[in-house]
């Protein structure tokens, strides 16, 4: 199973009808969710001999995809973006395991904070779109 895969990759919040800002927010949510899943998986394997901790690489890929899309690259580079998972390369202990519980707890906290922030931003963005559609009038 791909631990980076998540529910938002299966179905977009906006159903595929979104501007670039909304699509970037959705993609960033995918990255934060993947970061959380990978850190949780690392913690689950803290006692597994030979296990190598993983990290999600996403932010730089998102920047590149955003630049490409702004440059007019066809095909929606932001939608095609998927979080990349790579080994940390940190030094391993005597059992070959390199998971640091402290580092993983930090990753979990950062991912949760990032996810909450992005969720709020997306919610506000969708509220603005709803207001614009309703010509600024209340429901």
N, C-alpha and C positions, 0 to 999 in steps of 0.2 A: 504494500500500500504506500502511496506517495504521501508522506506526512506534510507536504506543503499544500496539497490540494485542500480546498475549503468550499463551503457552501456558496460563497459569493462568486466563485469561479463558475458555478453551475448556472446560477440565475442572477442577473443584474437587478439591483434595487429599482432601477428606472426602466427595466424591461427593454433595454437597448435603445431607448430614445433619450439621449442626453448630450449636453454640450461637453466641451473638453474639460472644463473644471470638474464637473460631476464625474466624468469617467476617470479622471486622475484620482479623485477622492476614493472612488470605488476600488481602483487598483491599489492605492495605498492601504486601504482596509485589508485587502488580500494579503499584502506584505506583512502587516502587523499581526494578522491572524496566523500566518505561517510562522512568524517569529515566536509567537506564543506556543504553538504546537511543537516546534522544534525544541525549544527550551524545556517544555514539559517532558518530551521524549528523552532528552538528555538526562533529566533528573530521574526518570523512571529507570534509566540504565546506569545509575551511579555505581551499582555493585556488580555490573556485568564485566568480567575480565576481558580485556582487549577492546572494549568499546571505545570508539573515537567520537568525541563530542562534535556536534554540527552547529553551524551558524547559517542564518539566512542572509543572503546578499540581495538587496532589493532596491535600496534608495538610489544608488548610482544608475542602475538599469532604468529606473523610472525617470530620472533626469534625462537620460539619453533618449528614451522613447518620447518624452515630452518635446524635446528639441526637434526630433525627427518629425513629429506630428505638426509642430508649429512651422516647420520648414516645408510642409506640404507633402510629406511622404504618404502615399496612398496605402490603404489597407488597415488603418487604425493601429499603429504600433503600441499604443497604450493598452488596447484590449488584448493584444497578443502576448503581453508581458506576463510572465510567471516567475514567482520567487525562485531564486537559485539557492540550492543548499550545498554547502561545502564543509569539509572537515576543518576544525579550528587550527590544527597544527600545534596546539599547546603540548607541552611536555607531558608524557604519561608517567603514572606511578609504577610501582613494582609489578602490579598485575596487568599493566598495559592499558589501563583505563585513564583517560585524561579529563574526566568530568569534574568541574569545580562547582560545588553546590552554591557557593556564594556568587559566582559569575552567572549561574543559571537563574538564581533568584533575582538578580539585577536585570537580566534579560526579560524575565517574566513581568517584572514591575514596569520596565520601559515599554514593553509590548502592550500591556494593559492600559497604560496612560496614553500611548499613541492611539490605540484603538478607540478609547473613550473620546479623545479629542477629535479624531477623524469622524466618528459617528455624529458628534455634535455639529461639526462643520457641514457634513452631508445633510443632516436634518435641516439646518438653517438654509442651506442652498435649495433644498426641495421646497421649503416654506416660501422662499422668495419666488421660485418658479410658480408655485401655486397662486401666490398673490398676483403675479404678473398675468397669469392666465385669467384670473378672476377680475382683471382690470383694477386691482387694488381694493376691491370691495371685500367685505367679510363674507363668511360662508352663509 
